Amino acid sequence: RHSALVTSFQRDPGWKLFGKIPPREGAIKDPTRIQKEYETKSGRAGPGNPTSPRQGVRKNLDFEPLSTTALILEDRPANLPAKPAEEALKHRQQYEEMVAQAKKRELKEAQKRKKQLEDRCKLEESIGTAAQIWNQEILPNWSALCTSRRVRDLWWQGLPPSVRGKVWSLAVGNELNITHELYSICLARAKEKWSSTSAHSLETEPEDPGSSDRESSLELIKLDISRTFPHLCIFQQGGPYHDVLHSILGAYTCYRPDVGYVQGMSFIAAVLILNLDTADAFIAFANLLNKPCQMAFFRVDHSLMLTYFAAFEVFFEENLPKLFAHFQKNNLTPDIYLIDWIFTLYSKSLPLDLACRVWDVFCRDNEEFLFRTGLGLLRLYQDVLTTMDFIHMAQFLTRLPENLPAEQLFQHIAAVHMTSRNRKWAQVLQALQKDPERGSPVLKR
């Protein structure tokens, strides 16, 4: 049927889309004949018509597609008035300007690509040199050099990825004296609990309330692992580090049943797994969570958490009085944004490479640097934040920009002064712990 319709259309030129109109009389003209008729009507050169200089610029100009360049530079067709000399000159200048701008853009792009390549080469070279210094000079003499000014300056610039895990382990230490064997024992217990929980959870009710809490925390681990760095796809089900992360978190719930698993732990463990072997990652994880600040947050010691927030506010007001007043006016308290930052040590809030650099200095300066980083972030974005209301500030701080500039952030962190009335962080915190009434009244409401 289709072929019949096509044949009908081809045979009958009178058919149109919305009905039939009478076909034109006479046969379809030959294209050559059409061109000759056009040339005769427009007065263009034929065999008996001599070619004028203007007409000889480009042959068959009317039948060729014209580029922007041609439109500017070419003379007009013979059937149109000629360009005035001023217009022709103007068009020539416009064309030359366009070419110059295009060349300028190309040169700028080439220079940008060259600079990016040079910066990348410099970065790789500096990382290689730094790794050599750490491996050959600093690590073999760790106890003697770790507190020296030179090493602290190198530390601030960020640790080379190849030595990061080793430096973190040494800096965090192992006050708990956890061994690889103890990790294996805790993991075996966790696996026992997983198998017994899955076998009996639907059949019997647990008699011990503590046992119930542990079992629920084991279930929470499974849920949280899938939410850990989902864009990396390495900790999710089927990923290469899924079981490793599951093992470390499960082993910790058996090592510290009084703490169990708390949301946020998975991010800390995941960062350690990316930089250390499994057993060493567990040792660093347990010791890191045993630090006073982390233990206060993960055990939800409300009174001590308020003290930390109050200490943070002391340095907040000292460093950023205008923004501090704006936060107070809008009732935006530190717990709204600091809890997530502290619980995950910024690994969830910042790009991973930047979070690792924050961890580098955190391992050097301990908990003080976590709060200093928070002030650095507020300082970096203070101009934006002062224009926002409560809702927008809370949303912004709980979901920081993905393209956060690393160097600028560290410049702002460096500009933060961690002294208030000649007292350092530890002294301010200690004073607030002794006198809780001096804490933030806004937080206590």
N, C-alpha and C positions, 0 to 999 in steps of 0.2 A: 504493500500500500504506500509505503514511504517513497519507494523508487518511482511509483506511478505519479505521485505528487510532484516530485522533483522534475520528472520528464515533462509534466504539465506546465510547471513554471518556466522551464527552459524553452518549451515550444511556444508558449503564449506570453509575450512580453507585456501584455496589458494587465496581468494580475498584480495587484498590490496587496499590502498587508491587510487593509480594512476594506476590501471590495475591489471590484474590477472597473478599470477605466479604459476607455477606447485606446487602442495602441496607436502610436504615431505612424503617420503614413511614411512610406519609404523604408529602405533598408538601413541598417545600422551603419554609421559612417566609419570609415577606416581612420585609425589614429593619425596616420601621416597626413591625410586630407584635412583633419581638424587642425593640426598644427599649422599647415600652409594657410588655411583660412584665417587663423588667428594672426599670423605674421602679416598678412595682407591688410587686415583691419587695423592693426596697431602700428602699421607703417614700419615694421621691422625689415631688416635686410633680407632680400631673397636673391635669386640669381640675377635679376635685373636691377636690384636696389643696392647701391654701394653702402658699405658698412661705415658708420660714423665712428669717431674715436671713442665716444662714450659707450657705444653699443658693443665695441670690441673688447671691453674689459673682461667680460665673462660670458661665455656662450650659453644659450638656453637658460638664462638666469631665472626666468619665470617658472621653469619646470624642475628646478633643483631645490632641495630643502636648504634653508639658510641657517647657519649657526648664529649665535649672538655676535661673534666676531665679525662675520660677514655682514650682518645688519648694520654694524657700526662703520665698517671700512668700505664696503662695496658701494658703488654708485647706484642710484635708483634705476628701476626698469625704464625702458624708453617711453612707455605710455604714461609715466609720471613726470612732474616737473623736476628739473635737475636740482641737486642740493646747492644751496648758496655756499660760497667759499668759507664763510664764518662757521656755518653749521658743520661742514666737512672737517674743518680744523678742530672744532669742539669735540666731534665724534672721535677723531684721531687721538686727542688728548685723553678722553674718557677711556678709550681702549688701552692706551699706554699706562694709565693709572690702574686699571683692572689687572693688567699683566704684572705691574710692579707689586700690587697688593698680594696677588696670588704667589709670586716669588717670595715675598716677605713671609707669608703664612707658611709656605713650604720650608723656608729656612728656619723659622721659629720652631716648627714641629721637629725638624732634624736636630736642632740644638737641644730641644727638650729630651728627645730620645737619647742623644749622646750623653747628656747630663745624668739621666736616669741610669744608663749603663755604667757611667763612671762612678756614680754614687754606690751602685750595687757592688761594683768591683772593690771600691774602697771599704765598704761595709764587710764584705767577705774577707778581705785582707786583714782588716782590724780584728775581726772575730778570730781568724787563724792565729794572729800574733798574740791576742789576749789568751787564747786557749794554751798556747805554748808557754806563756808566762805563768799561768795558773798551774799547769801540769809539771813544769820543770822547776819552778822557783817557789811558788806559794804552798801548794799542797804537800810537798815533802817536808816543809818547815811550818806546818799549819799553826801549831800552838805559839810559836815565836812571832809569826808575821800577821796573824789574823786581825789583830787590833791596830796594826801600824797605819799611819795616814795614807801611805801609797796604796795599800791593799783596800782600804775603805773607799778611796777615790775610784779605784778600778771596779769595785763592787757596785758603786752607785751607777756606773755606766751600763750595768747589766752583765750578767754572767754568760759566758759562751755556752751554748746548749750542751756541748760535749762534757762539760765539767759541772753543770748546774746541779744535777742530782747528788754528786759527791759533796759539793759545797753545802747544799741544803742539809744533808745528813750530818755533816760535821757541825754546822751552825746550830741546828735544832738539838743535837745531842741525843743521848739515850740514858737519861736519868732513871728511867724505869727498868733499865737492865733487861730489856726484852731480847730474847735470842731467836734464831731461826727455828729452833726446836719448839719454843713456846708458841710461835705462830702456827706451826704444824698441829700442835695439840689443840689450840683454839679453833682452827679450821675444821679439824676432825669432829669436835663437839658441835660446831655449827651445822655440819653436814648431817650429823645424827639428829639434831633438832629439826632440820628441814624434812628429813625422811619421816620422822615420827609425827611432825605437825601435819604433813600431807596425808599420812595414813589414818590419824585419829581425830583430826579437827572436826570432822562431820559426825563422828560416833560418840565422843565423850566431851564433857565439859571440864576444863582445867580446874583443879581444886585450889591451886596456889595463884593468887592474884598477880604476883610477880611473874609467874610463868606465862600468864595471859598477856601481860605487857610485852614480854620478850617475843612471844609468838606474833603479836600484832606488829611489832617493830620489824620482824623478819619478813612479814608480808609487805610492809611499807618499803623495804629495801628493793624488792622485786619491782614495785611500781615506780620508784624513783630512779632506778638504773636507766630505764627507758627515756627518762627526761634529762639525763645527764649529757651535755654537749650533743644534742640530737643532730646538729649540722655536720658533726664529724663522722657519724654513723659507725663508730668503732666500739661504743659501749652498749649499743642496743642488741637485742636478741639476734644471735647469729654473727655478731661482730667479734673481732679478734680479742677485745679486752672485756667483753661482757662477763665472762666467768671469773676473770681476775678481780674485777671490781666487786662482783657478788661475793667472792671469797673473802676479800679484805674487810668488807663491811659486816659480813656475817661473823667472821672471826672476832671483830671488835665487840660485837654485842655479847659474845661469850666471855671476852676478856674483861669488859666493863659492863656487866649486867645492870649495875646501878644507873648507868647512863643510857645504855641501849643504843638504838639508832634514832637519830634526829635528822629531819630534813635539812639539807645543806651539806651534810657530811659526804655525800656521794661526789660532789664537785671537788672537795678537798682531796679525797682519795684518788679521784680520776687524774688530777694534776700530778700527784705523786707517782702514779702508775706510769704516766707518760715520761717521767724522768728517772725512775728507779726500778730495780728488779722488785719482784712481788714481795718477798720477805722484808727487804729493806724499806719498801714503800709502807708496809704495815708498821714497822718499827718507828719510822718518821711520823706516820699518821697518829699512832697512839701517843707519842711524846708531844706532838704538836697540840693535840686536843687536851693534853694534861696541863698546858700553860694556863695561868690564872684567868686571863680574859676569855679564852675559848671555853674553859670549864664553866665559867660564870654564865655564858650564853647557852651552851649546850645542856647544862643542867637547869636552865631557866631560873637562875638565882635572881629573882626580881629586884631585891634590894641592891645587890652588887651591879646589876645592869643599869639601874638608875644612877648609881654613882659614876659609872663610866660615861653615861650620857651627860651628866652634870659637868664632869671634867671636860668633856668635848666642848660643851657650851662655853666654858671659861675661855678656851683658846679660840673658839669661833668668834666670840665678842671681841677678843683682843685683836684678831687678825682682820676680821671683816665686819666692822661695826654697823655699816649701812645695811648689808644683807642680813645680819643678825636681827636688826630692828624690824626689817621687812618680814622675816620669818616669824618673829614674835607677834607682829601685828596680825598676821594671817593664821596664828596658832599652829604653825608647822613645826612639830617637835622632832628631835633627832631620831627617836625610835621608828618613825615612819619610813625613813630611808636607810638609817645606819644598820638596822638589824640584818637586812639582806646582805649588805656589804661585809659585815663582820662574820656572819654565819658561814659564808662561802669564801672568805678572804679575797673578795673581789673577782673570783674566778667565773662567777655567773654574770656579773655586771659589766666587766670590761672584756675587750677582745683578748683571746687566750694568750697571745704573745706579750701583750701589755700586762696582763694579769701575772704572768710569770716574772716579768721584770719587777712588778710590785712585790712579789714573793721574795725575789732576790734580796731586796733591801729590808723587807720584813724579817727575814731570817737573820739579818745583821743587827737591826735595831729593835726587834721584838714588837710588842703590842702598840707602842707609841707610834710606829710608822703606819699602822692601820688607820689611826685617827688623823694623822698628818696627811695621809693620802685623801681621806674624806674632805679635809679642809682644802687640799689642793684642787679637788674636783669642784668644790663650791667656788673657789677663787677663779678657776678657769671659766666657769659659766655664770659668774655673778651678774654680768650685764644683762644676760637673757633672763635670769631668775628674778631680778628686781622688777621686771615688767609683768610677771605672772601672778595669778591668784593662787589660792591654796590647792585647788584641784590640779591645775596645770603644773605647778611646782612638784607636787607629789608624783604625778605621772612621769614628768621629765626625769626626776631623780631615781625613780624605780625602774626606768627603762632609758638608760643613757644612750646617746647617739652611737651608732655602730662605727662611724668614721672618726672616733675620738683620737685627736693627735697626740701620739706618745711623747714626743719631745716637749711639746708645749705643756703637757700635763706635768712632766717632771720639772720643768722650769717653775711652774706654779707651786709644786710641792716644795721645791728648794726655797722659794720665797716665803713659805710659811714659817713663822717664828714660834717654836715650841717652848717659850718661856712666858710666864705671866707674873709680873711683880717679882722678878728675879727667882721665880720658882719654876722648876722643870716639871714635865708631865708626871713623873712618879711622885713628886712632892705634893702636887695639886691633888692627885688621886688619893694619896694617903691622908691628906688633910680632910678631904670630903668623906672618907671612910670613918674617920674619927668623929666627925661632926656632920651627921646626915642632914641636919636641919639646914645646912648651907647649900644643899642641892637645889636643883631647879624646881620652883614651885609649880611651873607649868606641867612638868612631867609627873608630878605627884597628884595631880587632880583626880 
